[in-house]
Amino acid sequence: MDRRSDTADPAPETLTELILRASAQVSSTLGIRLKPLGLQVDEMRVLHALSAAGGLSMTELSDALVIGGPTLTRMADRLVSENLVYRAPDPHDRRRVRLHLTDTGEACAAEAAEIVADIQQMLTARFAELDLDDLSSALARTASPLDD
């Protein structure tokens, strides 16, 4: 009878488990660092996307950030109530609404970007330059839709 002892090495983690654990670790660290700004990680991602694009529709944000519509709507409502984001009609389609950063939102996005840059620096310090290029490329492929 072949039984595994309690002292045996744990089963090696699958790639999926490693990616999920790495994501959770980065998200946790980022969440702690964003807390003084009153932001959650996904809210920071919204601010970052809006800062980069200058304004996006809810559909564009949902697609870019892979956040469902109802969740994104609640998040946008909160960001509007905190005066970080405002809604404006789309100039090309009055039926659509676009989100834009307020001046306060721009300042908050800039502070959040500094936090992200600091975490980025901590992460990149863990890898040699060649490893970092390979890792970045592999993660970019992993982040694309799996059904392609």
Secondary structure, 3 states (H helix, E strand, C coil): CCCCCCCCCCCCCCHHHHHHHHHHHHHHHHHHHHHHHCCCHHHHHHHHHHHHHCCEEHHHHHHHHCCCHHHHHHHHHHHHHCCCEEEEECCCCCCCEEEEECHHHHHHHHHHHHHHHHHHHHHHCCCCHHHHHHHHHHHHHHHCCCCC
